Amino acid sequence: MKKKKILYVITQTEMGGAQRYIYDLATSFEAQNYDISVAVGESQDKSLISELNQKNIPIYQIKHLVRPISPLNDILAVFELRKIYQQIKPDVIHLNSSKAGVIGSLANHSLVKISYNVVYTAHGWVFNEPMSQIKKILYWSLEKITSRPKDKIICVSEFDYQTALAYKIAKPKKLVAIHNGLDSDAITFLTKEEARKELNLPQDKIIVGTVANFYKTKGLAYFIKAISELNDENIVGAVIGDGDLRPELEKLINDLKLKNKFLLLGKKDKAVKYLKGFDVYISSSVKEGFPYSILEAMSAELPIVSTNVGGIGEMIASDKNGLLVESKNYKALTEKIRYLVDNKPTAQMLGKQAKKDVKEKFSKDKMIQKTFQQYQ
C-alpha cells in the first residue's frame, strides 16, 4: 500500500522550538507510516537541515522564504512553494511559524484544485510580539485571511488557543490546543562540574543561566539588568546562544560593568546537556509559545524563574514548580533570583516538582499522537 505523504514547511532552519517540533514529528515512530519531506526557507544557520540529513529525510530549499517581510521575496516564495506542492503532491501540508503559514496558505490557495489537508501550527502568535500597532494589525489580518484554506490550526498552548478565539482568527472547530512535549528519559545531562568545565564557567560561583537565541522576544536585556541589580560577586549570569543582537547585549554588559559577571557563551550543540551547570534557570521572554527550553530546564530539576507570557503559565505554577514574574520587570527577576539563592531547600523542592510535572504532563509521545490525529 502506498504511503501517504506529509510535507512540513518552516521558514528558518536555526534550531529553535519550532524546528525542534518538526524534527520530533518527522523522525517519530508514527512518521514511519508516511512519506515525509521538509521544505525550509533561507537562513544562515542550517542546524535543522543537518539534523534531518542524518535521518535521510528529503529537504526542499525555498530560497525566497525569509523571516522579515519582503514583498518581492514573499511573492517569489509563494510560487516556489507552489512548485514544490505540485512536484510532491503531498496528502498533508503541515505549515509552521507565521511566515510559512501565510506563504504556504497562499501557495495552496493559488492552485486550481485544492485537495491537500492543510495543518498549521502557530508557535505563538506573531502579533503578540513587541512591534508597532500597524504591524500588529497587518500580521493579525494575514493570519485571519490565510486561515481559510487551513483545515486545522494547532495552538501550542491554551493561551494561544484563547487568543485565536478572542481575535477571531478562525472558527473554534478549526482550532485545537496541543502542548509541546519532551522525552525526559532520552536526555543525557553532564554533571554540574563537567558542564561548567566545558562551558568555561567558574566552579565556585552561583550560575544563573538560560538557553536562548538572541531575539528581542527573549528579553535578554532584562536578564542582564537583573544580574546587575543583584550586585553580588558570587552570582554570575550566563546565556547559551547567539544572534544578531550580540553587539547590543555586549554593549549593555560593558555599560553595566558586568565583565566576568555576565557571560555570553555562544551556541552549543545539544545545549540541553549543559543545563545542570546552572544553579537557577531564567526565562526573561516578553513573548513565547510553549518553549522547549523551559521543559528541558524542568527535566534538569532546576529551580526556574520565568516571565508569565504565552503558555509558560501552563507549565509553571508559581511557588509549586517554579516562580513567575511579569514580563519587562527586571527588578522582579532580581527579587526572585535572590529568593532562590537564599532559600536552597525551597529551590530544590521547586526543581524536584518541575521534573515530576514535565514527565507526567508534557510527554513527547502524547504531543506526537495528538498531532498525527490532526492529519486524518
ABEGO torsion letter per residue (X at the ends): XBBBBBBBBBABABBBAAAAAAAAAAABAAAAABBBBBBBBBBABAAAAAAAAAAGBBBBBBAABBABBBAAAAAAAAAAAAAAAAAAGBABBBBBEAAAAAAAAAAAAABABBABBBBBBBBEBAAABBBBAAAAAAAAAAAAAAAAABABBBBABAAAAAAAAAAGABBAAABBBBBBBBBAAABBBBBAAAAAAAAGBBAABBBBBBBBBBBAAAGAAAAAAAAAAAGBAABBBBBBEBEAAAAAAAAAAAAAGABGABBBAEBBBGAAAAAAABABBBBABABBBBBAAAAAAAAAGBBBBBBBBEAAAAABBBGAAEBBBBBGBAAAAAAAAAAAAABAAAAAAAAAAAAAAAAAABBAAAAAAAAAAAAX
